[in-house]
């Protein structure tokens, strides 16, 4: 039996200060370690309550698809490897499919969500320690000039709803687990400007669609958990990229995401409604709630919503691309976890199998910036010895060298 996705209407979430009971029930079903908990909650009726949401969603996902069609020599201007690829454009630099190499068909465009340069006063040493937070945004104004507005507009919607959800998570911890002395998720988010938006585009498969050794279905993005507090997710769009495409390229919505429920050893598909937003938990929330709330293991698979298994269906599946958008709500880089040393093993034990071991990336009282850096190192084998150059854009040649080290082929210059 497939685990059920917990959901509430946006009006219920925004009115939780008057009546918290529906949210307490939804959080218990979505985020705790009870068997069958998916680690995700769907907020319904967003398009109904925020009329511009549906248009904004279509815009930001289409903008990311349009950007991804640009030639490599144009995209190189927006690549920042020294930020640990957490600002601007990148493709094929993550190794979430750890047994199978990098996620070569996944492209990203990252930007700070609330400020163009949220931490300009970091010292050179701090900037090297916290590369994800030390670079200003860069926007593809010459390629997709409208992308900045759609990207930041969607980020604001997700931030407003996500911080309200964090308030409810704090209330849940106070009501149900007051003895745990958990840290306030809401306060950590409201005192931070480190929140990061990410537009994603998954190219049609560069090789025939086939299962990898570590999963029964071909992957766009391997199994992992986010390392912030909450991740807001916009329902995806699927595009037909075949040569005989029709003027309306969109062929699907809300598909591709798979989540591993508590007690399961395989990820289950999650399909989101068009006018909804989903939130899943990151490892910072797991740490701050002492393992009561569990980070969400998830992946993206190359699947269409059909049951055909013939060659025509497989060829069609190979020609479909996917665009999505996420907002990572996370503490400031200097935020220090107040995790007692004797509770580290307990918190780490709640992590899902297949995720890099939390105890190898986390120390008591560690800053979020350090935890973030160690987590990316664990997934991506990133080289922290690269010299950071703040006054000159990183060259695409450096990016290509890093890709070569990972045995990843850069994009064709077409």
N, C-alpha and C positions, 0 to 999 in steps of 0.2 A: 504493500500500500504506500502510495506517494505521500510524504509529509505535507500537511496543510500549511499554506502561507497565512500568517496572522495579518489582519488588516483592520484599520479604523478609518473613519471619515475625517477629513481635515477639520471639520467643525468640532468633532469630538476632541481632537488634539488641542485645538486652540481654546476650547472651553474647559480644559482639564482642571484649571484652578477652581472652578465651581464644582466639578464632579470628577474626581480622579479615578473612581472605581473602574470605568471601562478601560482606561489606559493601564491600570495595574494588571488587569486580566490579560490584556493584549501583550504587555511586556513579559509577563510570566510565560505565556505561550511562545513568544518569539525568541527571547534572548537568554533564558536560563539554561542550565545544563540538563533539563529533563529530556528524557528520550523522545525523539521526534521533533525537538525544537530546531527550526531552520536557521535561527540567527538573523532573521530578516523580518521587517514589518512593512507593509504596503499602506501608504497614505492615499486614500481614495478621494475623489472629488476635487482634485487640485485645479483642473480645468474649469470646473463649475464655480469655484470660489475665487480663482485668479484668472480672469478671462483671457489675459494675454499669454498664459502658460503654453497652450497648445501651439500657437504660432511661434513662440520663442523656442520651444522644443524642436519644431521642424527646422527652424532657421539654424540653430547651433549645430545640429547633426548634419544638415546639408552643407553648411559652411566647412565642417571638418572633412566631409567627403570631397568637396571641391578643392580644398587645400591639398589633399593627398594625391590628386591627379597631377600636380605641378612637377616639372622636371627636377631632378636631383640638384642640379647646379643652382636652382632658385631656392629650394628648400634649405640648402646649406647655410644660408644667411641667418637662419632662425634656429640653429642647433647650438646648444650650450653643454658640451660634455663635462666641463668642470663643475657644473651644478649637480653632478650625478644624474645628468639628463632629466632633471626635474624642472627645468624651464625651457620653453620653446619646443621645437620639433625633434623627434627621434623615431627611428624604426629599428626593430630587431635587436634592442640592447638588453632586454630583460630575459632572465632565464627561469621563469616560473615553471616551464616544462623541463625540469632539471635533468631528467633522464634522457631527454630527446634534443638537447641544445636550446638555443634561444627561441623566443616567440617571434619568428622572422616575418610573419604576415601581420604583425600588430604595430601600428603607428600611433604616436601620442603627440599631443600638443598640451603642454603644461603652462599654467600662469597662476601667480598669486591672485586670490579672489577678491580681496578687500582693499588692497593697496598695490600700486605699481611696484613699489620697492619697500616692503614692510620693515626691514631691518637695516637701514643704510648706515647706522652707527656701529655696526659690528667691527671690532678690531681685526687687523689682518689675521691674527691667530684664531680668533673666533670664526672668521669667515672661512678659514681652512677646515676648522672642526665641523662647521655647520654649512656645508656647501649648498644644501637645498634651499637655504634661506638667505643667502648672501648675494644673489643676483637679481637685478631688476627684470621686470617683464619685457618681453620682446613680442611684437605683433606683426603678422604678415600683411602689412598695409598695402604692399604692392601686388599681392596675390589675391587676397580675400579681404578687402578693406572693411567690410561689415562684420568680420568675425569678432573683433574686440567687443562690440556692443552686445552681440548675441551671447558671447561667452560670459561676460560680466553680468549681464542681465539674468541669465540662468543661475549663475553662482549666487546672486542675491536672493533669489527665490529659495534655493536649497538651504542657504544659510539661515534664513528666517524660520523655516520649518524645522530644520535640524536642531537649532538651539532650543526651540520649544520642546522638542522630543527629549533633549538632554535634561531639561528641567523635570520632565516626567520620570526619567530614569533615576534622577536623584531622589524624587519623592518615593519611587518604588523601593529604593535601597533603604530609605529612612523608615518606611512602613513595614517592610518585610524582613530586612536584614540589618537592623540598627546596631547589632553587636559587632558587625564587621569593621566599623570605623573606616568606611570607604571615603575616597576623595571625591569632591564635587566635580562632576563632569561639566555641568553648566558653567560654573565659575571659571574653570580652566579654559573653556571655549570663549567666553565673553572677554577674558583678559588676553586673548591671543589675536594676532592678525596674521598668523602663519597658515591660514586655511588655503588649500591649493585646489584649483580646478584642473580637470583633465578631460580633454576631448580625445576620443579614440576612434580609429578607423582600422578595421580588419579587412585586409585585401582578400580578394578571391584567392583560393589556394594556389600557391606557386608550384605545388606538386599535386598529383592526384590525391583526392581525399581518401584517406585510409587511417585506420586506427593506429595509434602509437603504441610502443611497448608497454607504457604505463597506464593506458586507458583503453576502453573498448570502443571509443569514438574519437575521431580526429579532433585535434584541439586548435583553437586560435590562441588561447592563453591558459597556461597550466595552473594547477591547484596552488592557491596561496591564501594568506589572510592579510588584510590591510593593517597598518601599524598605528593609525590614528585612533580617535575616539569613535567617530561615526563617519560613514560614507553615504552620501546621498546619491542615488542612482536615478537617471532619467530613462524611461523605456527606450530601447534601441529602435533603430530603423534598419531594415534589410533592403539592399539595393540589387537590382539585376544589372550586372556588368557585362552581359553577353553582347556580342557585336550586333545582334538583332533586337536591341532593347527598344522598348516603346517610350514615348515621351514621358510617361509616368514611370520612373525607375523604381519607386518604392514597392516592394513585393511582400513585406512583412513588418511586424512591429512587436517589440517587447520580447523577442526570442533570443536564445543563445546562452543566457546566463544559467549556470548550474551551481547549486549550493549543497554542501554536505551536511545533513542534519545530524544532530547528536545521536550516537548509537549506530549510524550507518557507515559502511565502508565504500560507498559510491555516492557521487554527487547527483542530485535530482534536478530536473529542469524546472525553472521558474519563469513563468510568462506574466509580464506586467501589463495592466490595462493602460490604454493610451493616455488617459487623463490622470494617471497616478504618479507618485514618486515613491521609491523604496529606500529604506535605510537599513544598512547592516553595520555590525559592530566591528571595531578594530581592536588591536591588541592593547592599546593604551587604556581603553575602557575595561578590558579584562584585568589589567594590572591594577587599575585604580579602584575596582570593585572587589579585589581580592579573589578573582575567579568566579564570583557569583554570576556575572554576565560574561558570556563566552564570545570570543572573536569568531567571525564567520568565515569558514573555509569555502572558497568558491573558485570557479573556473569558467571559461567560455569555450563552448564546443561548436564545431562546424556542423550544425544540424538545421534542416528545414522542417517546417511543420507539415510533414507528409509521411506516409507509410510505404511509399514505393521503394523498391530495392533494385530496379532494373538499371541498365547502363544509362538510359536517358535521364533518370532521376539523379544518378550520381554526377553526371555531367552538369546538370542544372545546378546542383548543390555547389559544385566547384566554381561556378560563375557568380555566386552571390557574395556580396560584401556586407559589412555590418558597421554602423556608426553608433556610438554611445557617448554619454557624458557623465562624469562623476565629480562630486565635490568632497574632498577629504577635509573633514572638520577635525582639527588637531590642536594640541597645546602649543604654547610658545616654545621656541627651542631651549630656553633657559629653564623651563618648568622642570622641577625635580620631583620624581616619584617619591612618596613617603612609604615605601614598601618595607616592612620589617624583614630582616634577613631570614628569620625562621619561617616566613610565609612564602618565600620565593618558590620552593618546591611545590607547594600546594597550588599556587597560581599557574605554574608551568604545567602541572599535571592535567589541567583542564583543556590544554591545547589539543587540536585534532592531529591525528597521525598524518605524516606527509608534509608537515610544515616544519621549517628549520627550528630546531629546539630553542624554546624561549630562554631557558637557563644559560644558553651559550651566547645570548645577545643582550642579556639584562643583568644588571647589578642593582642591589638596593640603593635607593637615593640617586640613581642615574638620571641625568637630564633627558628630556624627550629628544633633544637634538642629537645627543650621543646614541640614544636607542634607535633613532631613525637612521643614522649613518651606519650603525652596525647591522641593522636589518637589511638595508640595501646591499651591503657587502656580502651578507649571507646568501642573498638570492642571486646576485649578479656578478660576483667576483670582481667588483669595481676596484681599480687601482687608486688608493688614496694618496699615493706619492706624487701624482701629477701636480705640477705647479699651477696655482690658480692665478690667472691674469685678469684683473678686474677692469683694466682700461682698454682692452682690445677684445673684439669678438673672437670666440673660439673658432678655429678653422674647421671646415668639413673634412680636411685631410686628417686631422687628429681624430675626428669621429670615425672615419673610414678605417684608420689604423686600429682603433678599439674594436670595431666590428671584425676586422681580419683576425685579431687575437682570439675572438670568440668563434672563429670559423663561420662567420655569417657573411653572406653576400650582400653588399650594399645594393640600393635600388638601381635599376637600369636608368640611364639618363635619357628617358623618353617622356 
